[in-house]
Amino acid sequence: MRASMRTGLSRQAVRGAAAATRPLAATPCGGARCVASAPLRPPATNASPSLTWQRRGDSTVAMAKRKKGPKDGGGGGGSASSGGGGGGGGPKDAGERTNQKQVKSGGAYKEETRKIILSLDKIRKVAPNGKELLKNINLGMYLGAKIGILGANGSGKSSLMNILSGRDTNCEGNVFLAPGIKIGYLEQEPDLNDGATVGENVEAGVKAVKDKVAEFESISMAMAEEGADIDKLARKMDAMQTELDAINAWEIDRSMEQAMDALRCPPADALVANLSGGERRRVALARLLLSSPDILLLDEPTNHLDALSVAWLEQFLANFRGTVVAVTHDRYFLDNVAGWILELDRGSGIPFEGNYSEWLSSKAKRMAVEDRQQTSLNKTIERELEFISQQKKGQQKKGKARERQLDDLIAKASQHVKASNVDSITIPIGPRLGNIVVEASGLTKSFDDRMLLDNVSFSVPPGAVVGIIGGNGAGKSTLFRMIMGEMAPDRGELRLGDTVVPMYVDQSREALDPNKTLFEEIADGSDEVDLNGRKVSARSYCSWYNFKGNDQSKTVGNLSGGERNRLHLAKTLKQSGNLLLLDEPTNDLDVDTLRCLEEAIDNFAGSVLIVSHDRWFLDRIATHILAYEGDSQVTWFEGGYSDYERDRQSRGLGAAAPTRVKFRKLANV
């Protein structure tokens, strides 16, 4: 993947204007099928947003002469002349040329080629509030590359995905797509047919394959008809057989069942209209993977997936022969899948060839260089200010020249301001915990004919951080509601200590008013926030969660998924308690916020129960694991996630692929 900017933070941008030797046929815009019917030109300086899509092939595109630049072009190791770059080349090369730079070895690169299939040229996107989300993005993608996109919440990740997919054309620049390339997109809120069943929605992804199988069978039947041209039909049948063998069409029904099982989809006959948001995403992901596009665009694909399903998805993507572009903050996922990282930082795209751990090391070095540059600029500015203040009237002309130089220095320094990160997360502590926090004894709970919890017993120690894992719908949130007194167990006892004061951050976010501003939602009509006796300015408290300046005036309805989650955390953590219940807190959060949340939990002098499938997060903070292992069985384990996973495999539970959650049936009385 290649992304090159003019900011000086990334390598030399790949430049070059594209012109079509003859117009391409136009089709309706939307998704991967949007093309331009006229030669493409760079947008005028003051032009309104205008994005052009074009499919291009070797015979239809002639490239203008490129500007000269260093051989080590942007994007993590390509060259300008070869269209190089991490995961792709310069914008000229979609489907036209290949980069001769050798593919690295390793699992993330085993399907990567040097054929460039999708390119962006001079992409610029401005938010409704005037914030420049993306500026001068130039990137190209190799067929088979595995690319992870990172950036703070609100940095433009989903905007970039919408541009790549063709959903968003309200921006400046050009998009080039190689002929015959099919794009599949998993949105944060996928569009499904609510009037159909789960099975019918998933089957829509394999309709083209099933239609080909039906055509093959019709040819077979036609060969038995009187007067049939056997030779012609046989040739057609032979060609179709080769195509169907290549896509494993004969096993399509079994592949559907495997994917739905592995992603823990609801039953095939369940109505989509009755599904939760997480269930809808799993159905949409199964449909997308089965449709076998050439480019997979995945916006937070691990949200609402349990650890076993995420592991299956990692293996699927590793063997996927097409290109994968994933916006995710699942750090193990990025380590295991990504061969390239594109970081969106202050509108710029900063490319890196390597996985998350390698990128993290590289970023630390880059930030150290920026720190030194910032320090040097600050010292120069201080000297200039001191010089100007000492000027005498007779030296006014020289002083004015110095002031102009100072303005230039300040402008230059502002380009090196560190990326906006979450300053801190503070969890107010309530009363001191006693020896008893949460104790379950013979806990049993069922819904309809499903037994969620069957004779479960455990005791949460003071100060423990318990990671709660298991399949979606297994009963994890039900346990939280019982702890909060919103539900009662069928049998057994669930006891909270006398000094326990719970704080509950659920995953619904329904309590947020979409019509309020962010500041109004947090401040709740007050200028100060009371953190267990500590008074903090409401605006300062907002800034702790990286809501600064004009961001505090955003309406809740216009926030990104990560920003809404951050707001939900900020609003709930104003309370003072000693037992914190977090239900999927890591969904949609950026890496910086996750680190701050980890640190806040480490420093919290209470107990924490966390429903999460973020394996890195759990390894970092969990002291115990409460695992829903299927068949209504729940296991209490002392140790972190990786320790638990090794124990699970030693018990013979780790070899098979994940299957849909199973419950013990209630006995008929």
C-alpha positions as CSV (number, residue, x, y, z in Angstrom):
1,M,0.0,0.0,0.0
2,R,1.3,3.4,-0.8
3,A,0.2,6.7,0.8
4,S,2.3,9.8,0.2
5,M,1.7,13.3,1.5
6,R,3.2,16.7,1.1
7,T,3.6,17.3,4.8
8,G,7.1,16.0,5.0
9,L,6.1,13.3,7.5
10,S,6.0,10.6,4.7
11,R,8.2,10.0,1.8
12,Q,8.2,11.7,-1.6
13,A,4.7,11.7,-3.0
14,V,4.1,9.8,-6.3
15,R,2.9,12.4,-8.7
16,G,1.7,12.4,-12.3
17,A,-1.4,13.4,-14.1
18,A,-3.6,10.7,-15.7
19,A,-5.3,11.2,-19.0
20,A,-7.5,8.7,-20.9
21,T,-6.8,8.3,-24.5
22,R,-10.5,7.7,-25.1
23,P,-13.5,8.0,-22.8
24,L,-14.5,5.0,-20.8
25,A,-18.1,3.8,-20.7
26,A,-20.0,5.3,-17.8
27,T,-22.1,3.2,-15.4
28,P,-24.1,4.4,-12.4
29,C,-22.0,5.4,-9.4
30,G,-22.0,3.1,-6.4
31,G,-19.5,0.6,-5.1
32,A,-16.9,-0.7,-7.4
33,R,-18.8,0.0,-10.6
34,C,-18.4,3.7,-10.7
35,V,-16.2,4.9,-13.6
36,A,-15.5,8.2,-15.4
37,S,-16.8,8.8,-18.9
38,A,-14.3,11.6,-19.6
39,P,-10.5,12.1,-19.2
40,L,-9.6,12.9,-15.6
41,R,-8.1,16.3,-14.5
42,P,-6.8,17.5,-11.2
43,P,-9.4,19.6,-9.3
44,A,-9.1,23.3,-9.5
45,T,-7.8,25.1,-6.4
46,N,-11.1,26.6,-5.5
47,A,-13.4,23.9,-7.0
48,S,-16.2,22.3,-5.2
49,P,-15.6,18.7,-4.1
50,S,-15.4,16.4,-7.1
51,L,-14.4,12.8,-7.1
52,T,-14.0,10.8,-10.3
53,W,-14.0,7.0,-10.5
54,Q,-12.5,5.2,-13.5
55,R,-11.9,1.6,-14.5
56,R,-8.7,1.5,-16.5
57,G,-6.9,-1.0,-18.6
58,D,-3.6,-1.2,-20.5
59,S,-5.1,-0.1,-23.8
60,T,-7.2,2.8,-22.5
61,V,-4.8,4.8,-20.4
62,A,-1.7,6.9,-21.3
63,M,0.3,8.4,-18.4
64,A,1.8,11.8,-18.3
65,K,5.5,12.3,-17.5
66,R,6.2,11.9,-13.8
67,K,8.0,14.4,-11.6
68,K,11.4,13.2,-10.6
69,G,11.9,12.0,-7.0
70,P,14.0,9.8,-4.9
71,K,14.1,6.1,-5.9
72,D,12.8,5.1,-2.5
73,G,9.3,6.3,-3.1
74,G,6.5,6.5,-0.5
75,G,4.5,3.7,0.9
76,G,7.2,1.6,2.6
77,G,9.7,0.8,-0.1
78,G,8.4,1.2,-3.7
79,S,10.0,3.6,-6.1
80,A,8.3,6.4,-8.0
81,S,9.4,4.9,-11.3
82,S,8.0,1.6,-10.6
83,G,4.8,2.8,-8.9
84,G,6.0,1.3,-5.7
85,G,4.7,1.5,-2.2
86,G,3.3,-0.5,0.6
87,G,0.5,-2.6,-0.5
88,G,0.4,-0.8,-3.8
89,G,2.0,1.7,-6.0
90,G,1.5,5.2,-7.3
91,P,-1.8,6.4,-8.6
92,K,-0.8,5.8,-12.2
93,D,-0.7,2.1,-12.1
94,A,-4.1,0.5,-11.4
95,G,-4.2,-2.6,-13.5
96,E,-1.5,-1.1,-15.8
97,R,1.9,-2.0,-14.5
98,T,3.6,-4.0,-11.8
99,N,6.2,-3.1,-9.2
100,Q,9.4,-5.1,-9.4
101,K,10.2,-4.7,-5.7
102,Q,10.4,-8.2,-4.2
103,V,7.6,-9.3,-1.9
104,K,8.6,-9.9,1.7
105,S,8.5,-13.4,3.2
106,G,6.0,-14.3,5.9
107,G,2.4,-15.3,6.3
108,A,1.0,-11.8,5.7
109,Y,2.7,-11.7,2.3
110,K,2.1,-15.2,0.9
111,E,-0.7,-14.1,-1.4
112,E,0.7,-10.6,-2.2
113,T,1.7,-9.8,-5.8
114,R,3.1,-6.7,-7.5
115,K,0.0,-6.0,-9.5
116,I,-1.6,-2.7,-8.6
117,I,-5.4,-2.9,-8.7
118,L,-6.7,0.2,-6.9
119,S,-5.2,3.7,-6.7
120,L,-6.2,7.0,-5.2
121,D,-4.8,10.3,-6.5
122,K,-4.8,13.6,-4.6
123,I,-7.8,12.6,-2.4
124,R,-9.0,15.4,-0.2
125,K,-12.0,15.2,2.2
126,V,-13.4,17.9,4.4
127,A,-15.9,17.3,7.2
128,P,-19.1,19.4,7.5
129,N,-17.6,21.4,10.3
130,G,-14.7,22.4,8.0
131,K,-12.1,20.0,9.4
132,E,-9.8,18.6,6.8
133,L,-10.0,14.8,7.4
134,L,-7.9,13.7,4.4
135,K,-5.4,15.8,2.5
136,N,-3.6,14.9,-0.7
137,I,-3.8,11.2,-0.2
138,N,-2.0,9.2,-2.9
139,L,-2.1,5.4,-2.5
140,G,-2.1,2.3,-4.5
141,M,-2.8,-1.3,-3.5
142,Y,-1.3,-4.5,-4.6
143,L,-3.4,-7.6,-5.3
144,G,-3.1,-9.8,-2.3
145,A,-1.8,-7.2,0.1
146,K,-3.1,-7.3,3.7
147,I,-3.4,-3.7,4.9
148,G,-4.4,-2.4,8.4
149,I,-5.6,1.2,8.8
150,L,-5.0,2.9,12.1
151,G,-5.8,6.4,13.4
152,A,-7.6,8.2,16.2
153,N,-11.3,8.2,16.4
154,G,-12.6,10.8,13.9
155,S,-9.4,10.9,11.9
156,G,-11.1,9.8,8.6
157,K,-10.7,6.1,8.6
158,S,-14.3,5.3,7.7
159,S,-14.3,8.3,5.3
160,L,-11.4,6.7,3.5
161,M,-13.2,3.3,3.4
162,N,-16.3,5.0,1.9
163,I,-14.2,6.6,-0.8
164,L,-12.4,3.3,-1.6
165,S,-15.7,1.6,-1.9
166,G,-17.3,4.3,-4.0
167,R,-20.0,5.1,-1.4
168,D,-18.6,8.6,-0.9
169,T,-18.0,10.8,-3.9
170,N,-18.3,14.2,-2.1
171,C,-14.6,14.8,-2.1
172,E,-11.7,15.9,-4.4
173,G,-9.4,13.6,-6.3
174,N,-9.4,10.6,-8.6
175,V,-9.9,6.9,-8.0
176,F,-8.6,4.3,-10.5
177,L,-9.7,0.6,-10.5
178,A,-8.3,-2.2,-12.6
179,P,-10.6,-3.9,-15.0
180,G,-12.7,-6.8,-13.6
181,I,-11.9,-6.0,-10.0
182,K,-14.8,-6.5,-7.6
183,I,-15.0,-4.7,-4.3
184,G,-16.8,-6.0,-1.2
185,Y,-17.4,-3.7,1.8
186,L,-18.3,-4.4,5.4
187,E,-19.7,-1.2,6.8
188,Q,-20.1,-0.5,10.5
189,E,-23.9,-0.6,10.1
190,P,-24.4,-3.0,7.2
191,D,-27.5,-3.0,5.0
192,L,-29.4,-6.2,5.1
193,N,-32.9,-7.3,3.8
194,D,-34.9,-7.0,7.0
195,G,-37.8,-8.8,5.4
196,A,-35.8,-12.0,4.7
197,T,-34.2,-14.6,6.9
198,V,-30.6,-15.0,7.9
199,G,-30.1,-17.8,5.4
200,E,-31.7,-15.8,2.6
201,N,-29.4,-12.8,3.3
202,V,-26.3,-15.0,3.3
203,E,-27.3,-16.8,0.1
204,A,-27.4,-13.5,-1.6
205,G,-23.6,-13.5,-1.4
206,V,-23.3,-16.7,-3.3
207,K,-26.1,-16.2,-5.8
208,A,-23.7,-15.7,-8.7
209,V,-22.0,-19.0,-7.9
210,K,-25.3,-20.9,-7.6
211,D,-26.4,-19.3,-10.9
212,K,-23.3,-20.7,-12.6
213,V,-23.9,-24.2,-11.1
214,A,-27.5,-24.0,-12.4
215,E,-26.3,-23.0,-15.8
216,F,-23.8,-25.9,-15.9
217,E,-26.6,-28.3,-15.0
218,S,-28.9,-26.8,-17.7
219,I,-26.1,-27.4,-20.3
220,S,-25.8,-31.0,-19.1
221,M,-29.6,-31.4,-19.6
222,A,-29.4,-29.8,-23.0
223,M,-26.9,-32.3,-24.2
224,A,-29.5,-35.0,-23.9
225,E,-32.0,-33.2,-26.1
226,E,-32.5,-34.4,-29.7
227,G,-30.5,-32.4,-32.2
228,A,-28.2,-30.8,-29.6
229,D,-24.8,-29.6,-30.8
230,I,-22.8,-31.9,-28.5
231,D,-19.4,-30.5,-29.4
232,K,-20.3,-26.9,-28.8
233,L,-22.1,-27.7,-25.5
234,A,-19.2,-29.9,-24.4
235,R,-16.7,-27.1,-25.0
236,K,-18.8,-24.7,-23.0
237,M,-19.3,-27.2,-20.3
238,D,-15.6,-27.9,-20.0
239,A,-14.8,-24.2,-19.7
240,M,-17.5,-23.8,-17.0
241,Q,-16.2,-26.8,-15.1
242,T,-12.8,-25.2,-14.9
243,E,-14.3,-22.0,-13.6
244,L,-16.5,-23.8,-11.1
245,D,-13.6,-25.9,-9.9
246,A,-11.5,-22.8,-9.3
247,I,-14.1,-21.3,-7.0
248,N,-15.0,-24.6,-5.3
249,A,-18.6,-24.1,-6.4
250,W,-19.5,-27.7,-5.8
251,E,-19.0,-27.2,-2.1
252,I,-20.8,-23.9,-1.8
253,D,-23.6,-25.1,0.5
254,R,-21.0,-26.6,2.9
255,S,-18.9,-23.4,2.7
256,M,-22.0,-21.4,3.7
257,E,-22.7,-23.6,6.7
258,Q,-19.0,-23.5,7.8
259,A,-18.9,-19.7,7.5
260,M,-22.1,-19.2,9.4
261,D,-21.0,-21.6,12.1
262,A,-17.5,-20.1,12.5
263,L,-18.9,-16.5,12.7
264,R,-21.6,-17.8,15.2
265,C,-24.5,-16.5,13.0
266,P,-28.1,-16.9,14.2
267,P,-30.1,-19.8,12.9
268,A,-30.7,-19.7,9.1
269,D,-34.5,-19.4,9.6
270,A,-34.2,-16.4,12.0
271,L,-35.7,-13.1,10.7
272,V,-33.1,-10.4,10.2
273,A,-35.6,-7.8,11.5
274,N,-35.3,-9.3,14.9
275,L,-31.5,-9.4,15.1
276,S,-29.2,-7.3,17.3
277,G,-26.6,-5.0,15.8
278,G,-23.9,-7.5,16.5
279,E,-25.8,-10.4,14.9
280,R,-26.5,-8.2,11.8
281,R,-22.8,-7.6,11.4
282,R,-21.9,-11.3,11.6
283,V,-24.5,-12.1,9.0
284,A,-23.2,-9.3,6.7
285,L,-19.6,-10.5,7.2
286,A,-20.5,-14.1,6.3
287,R,-22.3,-12.9,3.2
288,L,-19.4,-10.7,2.2
289,L,-16.7,-13.4,2.7
290,L,-18.7,-16.0,0.7
291,S,-19.2,-13.5,-2.2
292,S,-15.4,-13.8,-2.9
293,P,-14.6,-10.2,-4.0
294,D,-11.1,-9.2,-5.2
295,I,-10.8,-6.5,-2.5
296,L,-12.3,-6.8,1.0
297,L,-12.9,-3.5,2.8
298,L,-13.6,-4.3,6.4
299,D,-14.6,-1.6,8.9
300,E,-14.0,-2.9,12.4
301,P,-14.5,-6.6,11.4
302,T,-13.7,-8.0,14.8
303,N,-16.4,-6.0,16.6
304,H,-19.0,-8.4,18.1
305,L,-16.9,-11.5,17.3
306,D,-15.6,-13.7,20.1
307,A,-12.0,-14.8,20.2
308,L,-12.5,-18.1,18.5
309,S,-14.4,-16.5,15.6
310,V,-11.6,-13.8,15.3
311,A,-9.0,-16.6,15.1
312,W,-11.0,-18.3,12.3
313,L,-11.3,-14.9,10.5
314,E,-7.6,-14.4,10.7
315,Q,-6.9,-17.8,9.1
316,F,-9.5,-17.1,6.4
317,L,-7.9,-13.7,5.5
318,A,-4.4,-15.2,5.6
319,N,-5.4,-17.6,2.8
320,F,-7.6,-15.1,0.9
321,R,-6.0,-14.4,-2.5
322,G,-7.4,-10.9,-2.8
323,T,-6.5,-7.6,-1.1
324,V,-7.7,-6.9,2.4
325,V,-8.1,-3.4,3.8
326,A,-9.2,-3.4,7.4
327,V,-9.9,-0.6,9.9
328,T,-9.4,-2.3,13.2
329,H,-7.9,-1.6,16.6
330,D,-7.6,-5.3,17.5
331,R,-3.8,-5.4,18.0
332,Y,-3.4,-9.2,17.9
333,F,-5.4,-9.2,14.6
334,L,-3.1,-6.5,13.1
335,D,-0.1,-8.5,14.3
336,N,-1.4,-11.8,12.8
337,V,-2.9,-10.5,9.5
338,A,-1.5,-7.2,8.4
339,G,1.6,-6.9,6.2
340,W,1.2,-3.1,5.9
341,I,0.0,-0.4,8.2
342,L,-1.5,2.9,7.0
343,E,-1.7,5.4,9.8
344,L,-4.0,8.4,9.4
345,D,-2.5,11.3,11.4
346,R,-3.7,14.9,11.1
347,G,-5.1,14.3,7.6
348,S,-1.9,12.7,6.3
349,G,-1.4,9.0,5.4
350,I,1.8,7.5,6.8
351,P,2.6,4.1,5.4
352,F,4.6,1.3,6.9
353,E,5.5,-2.2,5.7
354,G,5.2,-4.6,8.6
355,N,2.7,-5.7,11.2
356,Y,1.4,-3.8,14.3
357,S,4.4,-4.6,16.6
358,E,6.9,-3.5,13.9
359,W,4.9,-0.4,13.2
360,L,4.8,0.5,16.9
361,S,8.5,0.4,17.1
362,S,8.9,2.5,14.0
363,K,6.4,5.1,15.2
364,A,8.3,5.5,18.5
365,K,11.4,6.4,16.5
366,R,9.4,8.8,14.2
367,M,7.8,10.5,17.2
368,A,11.3,10.9,18.8
369,V,12.5,12.7,15.6
370,E,9.4,14.9,15.7
371,D,10.1,15.8,19.4
372,R,13.6,16.9,18.5
373,Q,12.3,19.0,15.6
374,Q,9.7,20.5,17.8
375,T,12.2,21.3,20.6
376,S,14.6,22.9,18.1
377,L,11.8,25.0,16.6
378,N,10.6,26.2,20.0
379,K,14.1,27.3,21.0
380,T,14.4,29.2,17.7
381,I,11.0,30.9,18.3
382,E,12.0,31.9,21.8
383,R,15.2,33.5,20.5
384,E,13.3,35.4,17.8
385,L,10.8,36.7,20.4
386,E,13.6,37.8,22.7
387,F,15.3,39.6,19.8
388,I,12.1,41.4,18.7
389,S,11.3,42.5,22.2
390,Q,14.8,44.1,22.5
391,Q,14.5,46.1,19.3
392,K,15.0,49.8,19.5
393,K,12.9,52.3,17.4
394,G,15.8,52.9,15.1
395,Q,15.9,49.2,14.2
396,Q,12.1,48.9,13.6
397,K,12.5,47.8,9.9
398,K,14.8,45.0,10.9
399,G,12.4,44.1,13.7
400,K,9.5,43.9,11.3
401,A,11.5,41.5,9.1
402,R,12.1,39.4,12.2
403,E,8.4,39.3,12.9
404,R,7.7,38.0,9.5
405,Q,10.4,35.3,10.0
406,L,8.8,34.5,13.4
407,D,5.4,34.0,11.7
408,D,7.0,31.5,9.3
409,L,8.6,29.7,12.2
410,I,5.4,29.4,14.2
411,A,3.5,28.1,11.1
412,K,6.3,25.5,10.6
413,A,6.1,24.5,14.2
414,S,2.4,24.0,14.1
415,Q,2.9,21.3,11.4
416,H,4.9,19.3,14.0
417,V,2.4,19.4,16.8
418,K,1.9,15.9,18.1
419,A,-1.2,14.0,17.1
420,S,-4.2,14.7,19.4
421,N,-4.4,11.8,21.9
422,V,-6.5,11.1,24.8
423,D,-4.9,12.9,27.7
424,S,-6.0,10.5,30.4
425,I,-9.0,8.5,31.7
426,T,-9.7,8.7,35.4
427,I,-12.0,6.3,37.2
428,P,-13.3,7.8,40.5
429,I,-13.0,5.4,43.4
430,G,-15.9,4.8,45.8
431,P,-15.9,3.2,49.2
432,R,-13.2,0.8,50.2
433,L,-14.0,-2.8,49.1
434,G,-14.5,-5.5,51.8
435,N,-13.5,-9.1,51.4
436,I,-16.6,-10.0,49.4
437,V,-17.1,-8.4,46.0
438,V,-19.2,-10.7,43.9
439,E,-20.0,-14.3,44.8
440,A,-22.0,-16.7,42.7
441,S,-23.1,-20.1,44.2
442,G,-25.1,-22.6,42.1
443,L,-26.2,-19.8,39.8
444,T,-28.7,-20.9,37.1
445,K,-30.5,-18.8,34.5
446,S,-32.5,-19.7,31.4
447,F,-34.4,-18.0,28.6
448,D,-37.2,-19.8,26.9
449,D,-35.9,-23.4,26.4
450,R,-32.2,-22.3,26.6
451,M,-30.1,-22.8,29.7
452,L,-27.6,-19.9,29.8
453,L,-26.0,-20.6,33.2
454,D,-26.1,-24.0,34.9
455,N,-25.0,-24.3,38.5
456,V,-22.2,-21.7,38.1
457,S,-20.0,-20.8,41.1
458,F,-17.2,-18.2,41.4
459,S,-15.9,-15.5,43.7
460,V,-14.4,-12.2,42.5
461,P,-11.5,-11.1,44.8
462,P,-11.0,-7.5,45.8
463,G,-8.9,-5.7,43.1
464,A,-9.3,-8.4,40.5
465,V,-9.8,-7.6,36.8
466,V,-12.0,-10.4,35.3
467,G,-12.2,-10.8,31.6
468,I,-15.5,-12.4,30.6
469,I,-15.4,-14.2,27.2
470,G,-17.6,-16.5,25.2
471,G,-19.8,-16.7,22.1
472,N,-22.3,-13.9,21.4
473,G,-25.6,-14.6,23.0
474,A,-24.1,-17.0,25.6
475,G,-25.3,-14.9,28.5
476,K,-22.5,-12.6,29.4
477,S,-24.6,-9.4,29.4
478,T,-27.3,-11.3,31.3
479,L,-24.8,-11.9,34.1
480,F,-24.2,-8.1,34.3
481,R,-27.9,-7.4,34.4
482,M,-28.2,-9.8,37.3
483,I,-25.3,-8.1,39.2
484,M,-27.1,-4.8,38.6
485,G,-30.3,-6.2,40.0
486,E,-32.2,-5.8,36.7
487,M,-32.7,-9.6,36.5
488,A,-33.0,-12.4,39.0
489,P,-31.4,-15.9,38.8
490,D,-33.8,-18.9,38.4
491,R,-31.8,-20.7,41.1
492,G,-28.8,-20.3,43.2
493,E,-27.4,-17.1,44.8
494,L,-25.6,-14.0,43.5
495,R,-24.3,-11.9,46.3
496,L,-22.6,-8.5,46.3
497,G,-20.5,-7.3,49.3
498,D,-22.1,-4.7,51.6
499,T,-19.6,-2.0,50.5
500,V,-19.9,-2.7,46.7
501,V,-21.0,0.3,44.6
502,P,-21.3,-0.9,40.9
503,M,-20.7,1.3,37.8
504,Y,-22.1,-0.2,34.6
505,V,-21.0,0.8,31.1
506,D,-23.3,-1.1,28.7
507,Q,-22.7,-1.5,25.0
508,S,-26.0,-0.1,23.8
509,R,-25.2,3.6,24.0
510,E,-29.0,4.2,23.8
511,A,-28.9,6.6,26.7
512,L,-27.0,9.2,24.5
513,D,-29.2,11.9,23.1
514,P,-28.4,12.4,19.4
515,N,-29.7,15.9,19.4
516,K,-27.5,17.2,22.3
517,T,-23.9,18.5,21.8
518,L,-21.1,16.4,23.2
519,F,-20.5,19.0,25.9
520,E,-24.1,19.1,26.9
521,E,-24.2,15.3,27.2
522,I,-21.2,15.2,29.5
523,A,-21.8,18.4,31.5
524,D,-25.5,17.7,32.1
525,G,-26.2,21.4,32.7
526,S,-23.2,22.1,35.0
527,D,-19.9,23.9,34.5
528,E,-18.1,21.3,36.7
529,V,-17.8,17.6,37.0
530,D,-17.7,16.1,40.5
531,L,-15.3,13.1,40.6
532,N,-16.0,11.9,44.1
533,G,-15.4,15.3,45.7
534,R,-12.8,16.4,43.2
535,K,-14.2,19.3,41.1
536,V,-13.1,19.5,37.5
537,S,-14.1,21.9,34.8
538,A,-16.6,20.2,32.5
539,R,-14.6,21.4,29.4
540,S,-11.4,20.1,30.9
541,Y,-13.0,16.8,31.6
542,C,-14.1,16.6,28.0
543,S,-10.5,17.2,26.9
544,W,-9.3,14.2,29.0
545,Y,-11.1,12.1,26.4
546,N,-9.7,14.0,23.5
547,F,-12.8,16.1,23.0
548,K,-11.2,19.6,22.5
549,G,-12.2,22.9,21.0
550,N,-14.9,22.7,18.4
551,D,-15.3,18.9,18.9
552,Q,-17.2,19.7,22.1
553,S,-19.9,21.4,20.0
554,K,-20.5,18.4,17.8
555,T,-23.9,16.9,18.0
556,V,-23.9,13.3,19.4
557,G,-25.8,12.1,16.2
558,N,-22.8,13.2,14.1
559,L,-20.1,11.4,16.1
560,S,-18.2,8.4,14.7
561,G,-18.7,5.0,16.4
562,G,-15.4,5.4,18.4
563,E,-16.3,8.9,19.4
564,R,-19.7,7.7,20.7
565,N,-18.0,4.9,22.7
566,R,-15.5,7.4,24.2
567,L,-18.4,9.8,25.1
568,H,-20.3,6.9,26.7
569,L,-17.2,6.0,28.8
570,A,-16.7,9.7,29.8
571,K,-20.3,10.1,30.9
572,T,-20.5,6.8,32.9
573,L,-17.1,7.1,34.6
574,K,-18.1,10.4,36.2
575,Q,-19.8,8.1,38.8
576,S,-17.9,7.0,42.0
577,G,-17.9,3.2,42.5
578,N,-15.7,0.3,43.4
579,L,-17.0,-2.3,41.0
580,L,-16.7,-1.4,37.4
581,L,-18.7,-3.4,34.8
582,L,-17.6,-2.8,31.2
583,D,-19.6,-4.5,28.4
584,E,-17.5,-4.6,25.2
585,P,-15.7,-1.3,26.0
586,T,-13.1,-1.7,23.3
587,N,-15.4,-1.7,20.3
588,D,-14.6,1.2,17.9
589,L,-12.0,2.7,20.2
590,D,-8.7,3.8,18.8
591,V,-5.4,2.4,20.0
592,D,-4.5,5.5,22.1
593,T,-7.8,5.4,23.9
594,L,-7.4,1.7,24.6
595,R,-3.9,2.3,26.1
596,C,-5.4,5.0,28.4
597,L,-8.3,2.7,29.4
598,E,-5.8,0.0,30.2
599,E,-3.8,2.4,32.4
600,A,-6.9,3.6,34.1
601,I,-8.0,0.1,35.0
602,D,-4.5,-0.7,36.2
603,N,-4.7,2.3,38.6
604,F,-8.3,1.7,39.7
605,A,-8.5,0.6,43.4
606,G,-11.5,-1.5,42.9
607,S,-12.6,-4.7,41.0
608,V,-13.4,-4.7,37.3
609,L,-15.5,-7.2,35.3
610,I,-15.0,-6.8,31.5
611,V,-16.9,-8.4,28.7
612,S,-14.4,-8.3,25.8
613,H,-13.0,-10.3,23.0
614,D,-9.9,-8.0,22.5
615,R,-7.2,-10.5,23.3
616,W,-4.4,-8.0,23.6
617,F,-6.5,-5.9,25.9
618,L,-7.3,-8.9,28.1
619,D,-3.7,-10.1,28.2
620,R,-2.7,-6.6,29.2
621,I,-5.0,-6.2,32.2
622,A,-6.9,-9.4,33.2
623,T,-6.0,-11.3,36.4
624,H,-8.8,-13.8,35.9
625,I,-11.0,-15.2,33.0
626,L,-14.6,-16.2,33.2
627,A,-15.2,-18.3,30.1
628,Y,-18.5,-19.4,28.6
629,E,-17.3,-22.5,26.9
630,G,-20.6,-23.7,25.4
631,D,-23.2,-26.3,26.4
632,S,-24.2,-23.9,29.3
633,Q,-20.8,-24.5,31.0
634,V,-18.8,-21.6,32.5
635,T,-15.2,-21.9,33.6
636,W,-13.4,-19.7,36.2
637,F,-9.6,-19.4,35.5
638,E,-6.9,-17.6,37.3
639,G,-4.6,-15.9,34.8
640,G,-4.7,-13.8,31.6
641,Y,-6.3,-14.7,28.2
642,S,-3.3,-16.4,26.7
643,D,-2.8,-18.5,29.8
644,Y,-6.5,-19.5,29.7
645,E,-6.2,-20.3,26.0
646,R,-3.3,-22.7,26.6
647,D,-5.3,-24.3,29.4
648,R,-8.3,-24.7,27.1
649,Q,-6.3,-26.4,24.4
650,S,-4.7,-28.7,27.0
651,R,-8.2,-29.8,27.8
652,G,-8.8,-30.7,24.2
653,L,-11.1,-27.8,23.4
654,G,-8.9,-25.9,21.0
655,A,-8.5,-28.0,17.9
656,A,-11.9,-27.7,16.1
657,A,-13.1,-24.6,14.2
658,P,-15.6,-22.5,16.1
659,T,-19.3,-23.5,15.9
660,R,-22.5,-21.8,16.8
661,V,-23.2,-21.4,20.5
662,K,-25.0,-24.4,21.9
663,F,-27.2,-24.4,25.0
664,R,-28.4,-27.2,27.2
665,K,-32.1,-27.7,26.8
666,L,-34.4,-27.4,29.7
667,A,-35.8,-30.6,30.9
668,N,-39.6,-31.0,30.5
669,V,-41.3,-31.2,33.8
